């Protein structure tokens, strides 16, 4: 809302999962903005793409008098993130869908379009137990391909020999589709940069999803960066790690596009230059890029204070299974917690970005913190999926909360604690064991109602454990698997005066 004028902002989300469909709406609501999204029944569901014709009609109708469109290019041209990794849409079909943005802009020249698109991961989607095998092998292929081009001569020869062996193990249909889709998606990314130069798109962020430092996406990034520089678009086209956070980031940015947000950044340990799992550059570079894109300025005297909890050494991981890692000592945790308490006592708006693990929070640290203060004294918390997913989520919350820890903001933070911390770091492992004993594939569940009963049972069974972190009963929040897999959960906290 600007004065008495209520902005009309439309969002075409990356897919129908809560992080892309519901989180942006919640953050927009913190600023009094009702975000307009497509009806869920025309959106994608797991492996089924969205109804592209219905999406196009929705865009034409709702953008005719809108102020802003935040648009996922992958949703627009392919029908969602999982669909973007398949060859169900040809390049010509994708290009035709992309041109819809020109028509929308022509019909409403004042419309400001913020777009985001994914630079494809270095492997395929893991949509069932069998695809997990090919996911691992194509990841190896992408890394070997890089080494066969970049390495020293001896390394190139070794990589080529390994590639020859590996390509015999991977079905040609799977490998060929992966390479064909990469070429198509790269072409669309290049055409999106051209749309920025033409003035169709006001801003574009290209998001590098799951990858590593030494894989084939590096070559595509080099071409993209060179093109950005040639067009002189360094302040309008951004490229960094991430994916699912972009809808939140661009939505809150669109609400107050000219406004700078100041924020103090405090690291809780000296491990500032680690590279997170599934990412290809030091996290500190992603921090700088995300902040720059969102017009967040570092200021040690700012009211907002973002605490970053990095791993003690290399980042751990909770998915698909917990990996061993170097942990902080109790003494180290106490010193870090005291830093947070000191700033809270000073009246700062304190947020915690928990990066000790990928795919879940640090239970030991949060339990120790909860013993000192209610965790909802934090203005925000994030610890889900990749480091950049968490980073973008909490930066968006910093802007959306605007220094006010309202009941709605506390509910959002509580949901992040129940999801990122309790579910991803603990409940999910328990649920997966129960499902596997019942003969279910945790990546492609065939009996979703039964799985949701198991999910609710696991939360109920562990309610005393949950209360070590939050003063909440399991009846106070809804929990369900939004897709037939355990990777993500949908948690909705009902209004609760105790939060």
SULTA-V971203 format. One record per helix or strand. SS is the DSSP state (A for helix, B for strand). FROM is the first residue (numbers start at 1). LEN is the number of residues. If there is no record, write none. Layout:
SS_FROM_LEN, SS_FROM_LEN
This chain:
B_2_1, B_5_1, B_9_4, A_18_4, A_23_8, B_36_2, A_40_3, B_45_1, B_48_1, A_52_11, B_68_5, A_73_6, A_83_3, A_91_8, A_100_8, B_112_8, A_129_22, A_153_17, A_172_26, B_203_6, A_217_15, B_237_5, A_246_10, B_261_7, A_283_11, B_296_3, B_304_6, B_316_2, A_330_16, B_349_6, B_357_2, A_363_8, A_375_3, B_380_3, A_387_15, A_407_31, A_448_14, A_463_4, A_474_3, B_477_4, B_490_4
